[in-house]
Amino acid sequence: MHVFYTPDILKTNLLPEEESKHCIRVLRLKQGDEILLTDGTGMFYQALIIHPDPNHCGVKILKETPDNFSFDYSINISVCPTKNMDRIEWFVEKATEIGISEINFPLCRFSERKELKTNRLEKILISAMKQSGRATLPVLNEMISFEKLITQPFDGQKFIAHCYPEEKLILNAAYQKKSNVWILIGPEGDFSKEEIVLAKKNGFESISLGKSRLRTETAALVACHTIHVLNTSVE
């Protein structure tokens, strides 16, 4: 069954214009056809097309079903945007498919990219959510300075992954199962020493993601996937 993103479905029984066009003009669905909707908050809505307008397709909700892929822990990844946007877009898509709660983009001393527009990334999030059969849309935040980001409140474990030589646990040893987690991933040039010190002062613990030196987007995805593996592994 075709899935459509309808963030305001509980306020109005209309598909957004872009989704309406895809539904009626591209897929050529008609009155009486059943479709699946999600507002990105963890719910699916089985619906019936009652007004097949390509600009404002009207529907009638038949049934509500919660997302079977919901988790009892949250994963917040803060990753410095790469100079090549294709790489950060790849991360956003794959992390959404795997299951991520929130994505932040810190501006650090050695950041390759100083500005970031999130319009295209939001579309990638929506597409990846629908493709993976999920009904929960991750929170996507605008770029923010590293100093402001790390002072934000968070109820859970906080980690900063870096390559500086110091005694630190690997992520799978530091993380406690079912805990909310926030992981900072630096740019290709890594965090500065001053940023690491500041993060520690704000409750972040240094961790390693393994012996290999990973690209920024790879490290971020490894961190996300590791948390899920740890929470689904059988002891």
N, C-alpha and C positions, 0 to 999 in steps of 0.2 A: 504494500500500500504506500502511496506517495506521501511524504512528510513535508509539511510547510511550517515555516517559522512565523508565528502570529503573537507578538509580544502583548497585544492589547485585546486578546480574544475574550477575556472575562469582562471587558468593558463594551465591546462591540463585536457582533457576529460577522465581521468582515475581514477578509484577508488584506494585508497591505498591498499597495499597488504593484510592487515588483513581483510578489508571490502570486497575485491575481493573474498577471500577464503570463507567468510561467505555467500556472494551472490551466488557464483557458486557451491561450494562444499557442503555447509550445506543446503542452501535453494533450491538448484538445479534450479535456474532461468536460462532462456535460451535467446538466441537472439530474439529480438522482444518484450520481456517482459518490462513493464514499472515499474520504481522504483522512489523513492523520495530521493533527496539528500539535504544536508545542509552543509554549510561551517562554521556554528557557528556564523555568523555575522548578523543574523536576516532574512536570505532569504532561501526559499525552492526552489529547482529546480526539476521540473518534467522531467524525462529523460527516454530514450529508450536504452536498452542494444543492442549494435551493434557488440561487440566483447567479447564474454563470456569466457575470460581467467581468471583462478582462481588466477593468480598472479597480473595481470594488466587488470582488466575488463574495456573495452572501452564503453563509453556511448555518447549519443547525447542529448543535452539539448533541451527540447520542450517548456518549459514554466517556468517563474520565478514568484514566489509569496512571498510577504513579510509575516513575522511572525505576526499572529493575536494577539499574547500574549505580544507584546512589550509594555513597560511602559514609561511614560514621567517623570519618576524619577528613581534614582538609589539607590540600597541598597548595602552598603559595610559592611560586618561583619568581624571583626577581633576577632578570637577566639583562646584561648590557647589550643594546642593539648592535649588531654587526654592521660594517660598512656596506656589505652586500645584503640588500633587503631580502633576497631570495632565501638566504640562510635563516633569517629570523622568521620569515613566513613559514618555512618548512617546520621549524620548531613549534610555532603556534598551532599549525595543523595537526602534527603528530601528538603533541601533548594533549590537545583536545580529544583526539581519538582515544588515547590511553586513559585520560581522566585527570584533569587538573582543575583546581578551584579558582585560582586567581593568578594573574600575570602582571608583573610590574616591570618597568624599564628605567633603571637608575642611570643617571648621568654621572659618570665617574671621572677621575683625573685622566685616565688613559683611554677613555671611550673613543672609539673610532667614529661614531655618529653622534652629533650634538643635538639633532632634532629628529622627531619621529611623528609621522602622521598615522593615526590608528584606523582610518576609515576602511582601508583595504584589509587590514588585519581583522577587523570586526566581521567582515563578510566571510573571511576564511574560517573564523571561529564558528559562525552559523552553519556554513557548509559542512565543516568537519563534524559538528554536533549531529546534524541530520544524517550524514553518511554513516556514522558509527552507531546509529540507533539509540542515541542518548536524548534526554529531554532537559538536561541542565546545561545552561550556557555559562562558561567560565567568565569571571569578572576580568575585564581588560582595562587597565589604567593608563593614563597618559604618562609621558616621560616626566620624571621628577629628579631633583638632585639627590645624590646618595645621602647627604647629611640629613635632609628632610625625611627621606624614606625610612631610614632605620630608626627614627624616633617614634614612628607610628605604633600604636598599641597592638599587641598580638597575644592571644591566649594559646600558647603551645611552645614547642621546641623551635629554637632559632639557630640556624647554622650559616656559616660563611665558608665557601669552598675556595681554596687558594693553593698556589704551588710553592709558597715560601717554605724553606726548611725549618720546621719546628715540630715538636711532638704533638700529633693530633690523631684522633680516631678516624677510621674509615666510616662512611655514612651508615653502613649496615650495622656497625657496632655501637654507634652513638645514638641512633634513633630508637625510640621506644614505641612499640606497636600500638596502633590506634590513636596515637597522638597527632594533634594538628601540627603541621610543620611548615616552616618558612625557611627557604634556602636561597642564599645570595650567590649568583654566578657572575664573575667579573668579565671584563673585556679580554681580547686576545693578549694584551699586555699585562693582564692580571690587575688586581686591586693594588693600590699604592699601600705602602706600609702604614701610612697614617690612617687610611681608610679601614684597614684591618684592626688597628688599635681602637678606632672610634666605634667600630661594630662590636668589638668585645665589651667596650664600656656600656653598650646598649643591650647587652645580654646575648649576643651571638657567640656561638662556640665554633672554633676552627675545625674543619673536617677535610678529609681527602676523599676523592671519588675513585681512587685506584692509582696504580703505578703509571699508567699511560698519560701523556699530556694531551688532553682533549680540546677540540675546538669549542668555542663558546656555546654554540647551539647544541652540540653533542653532549657537553657536560650538563646542560640544563635538562635535556631529555633523559639522560642517564639518571639524574637525580630524581626526576619525576617517576620513572619506571621502577627504580629501586624501591621507593616507598611503597608502591603497589605490590611489588613482589614480596616484600617483607611482611605486609599486612595480609597476604593471601597464602603465605607459606605454612606448611604443617610442621609443627615441632615434633 
